[in-house]
Amino acid sequence: MALAEMSGRRIMEMVREDLKPSKILTREAFDNAIRTGMAIGGSTNAIIHLLALAGRAGVDLALARFDELSRTTPMLLNVRRPASI
């Protein structure tokens, strides 16, 4: 219940701040998402979804950017679901 209330309060703060996705979904934010996905051995589906989201947000994101960032992003762990699922 406490988390639900805190979430609701934050949502209302964001409305008052006029905080919109376009203010958050920046090139830097996408770079961060790409690096995070690579660092945890993320799914290739993330590439498809990030490209689609960037396109909707008006952020120029090409596959080459994934390659550029992969060259300097270490893989810290490999998060996978068990084969039995």
C-alpha positions in Angstrom: 0.0 0.0 0.0 2.8 2.4 0.9 4.5 1.9 -2.5 1.2 2.4 -4.3 0.7 5.7 -2.5 4.3 6.8 -3.2 3.9 6.0 -6.9 0.7 8.0 -7.1 2.3 10.9 -5.4 5.2 10.8 -7.8 2.9 10.6 -10.8 1.1 13.7 -9.6 4.4 15.5 -9.1 5.4 14.6 -12.6 2.1 16.0 -14.0 2.7 19.3 -12.0 6.3 19.4 -13.4 5.0 18.9 -16.9 7.4 16.0 -17.2 6.7 14.2 -20.4 8.4 11.2 -22.1 10.0 13.5 -24.7 12.0 15.1 -21.9 13.3 11.8 -20.7 13.7 9.8 -23.9 17.0 11.5 -25.0 19.9 10.1 -27.0 21.8 9.8 -23.8 19.0 7.8 -22.2 19.0 5.4 -25.1 22.8 5.1 -24.9 22.4 4.2 -21.2 19.7 1.6 -22.0 21.9 0.0 -24.7 24.9 -0.1 -22.3 22.8 -1.6 -19.5 21.4 -4.2 -21.8 24.8 -5.2 -23.0 26.3 -5.2 -19.5 23.7 -7.8 -18.3 23.7 -9.9 -21.5 20.3 -8.6 -22.4 18.0 -10.1 -25.0 18.2 -9.3 -28.7 14.6 -8.2 -28.4 15.8 -5.2 -26.5 17.4 -3.9 -29.8 14.1 -4.2 -31.6 12.2 -2.4 -28.9 14.8 0.3 -28.3 14.9 1.1 -32.1 11.1 1.3 -32.2 10.9 3.4 -29.1 13.6 5.8 -30.3 11.7 6.1 -33.6 8.5 7.1 -31.8 10.4 9.5 -29.6 12.1 11.2 -32.6 15.6 10.1 -31.6 17.9 9.1 -34.4 19.2 5.6 -33.3 20.9 3.3 -35.8 22.2 -0.3 -35.4 25.7 1.1 -35.8 25.3 2.8 -32.4 24.8 -0.6 -30.7 28.0 -1.7 -32.3 29.9 1.4 -31.2 28.8 1.1 -27.6 29.4 -2.6 -27.4 33.1 -2.0 -28.1 33.5 -0.2 -24.7 30.8 -1.9 -22.6 32.0 -4.9 -20.5 29.6 -7.8 -20.0 29.2 -7.9 -16.2 26.8 -10.9 -16.0 24.6 -13.0 -18.2 21.0 -12.8 -17.0 19.0 -15.7 -18.6 15.8 -17.4 -17.7 16.1 -21.1 -16.9 15.6 -23.4 -19.9 12.7 -25.1 -18.2 10.5 -22.0 -18.4 
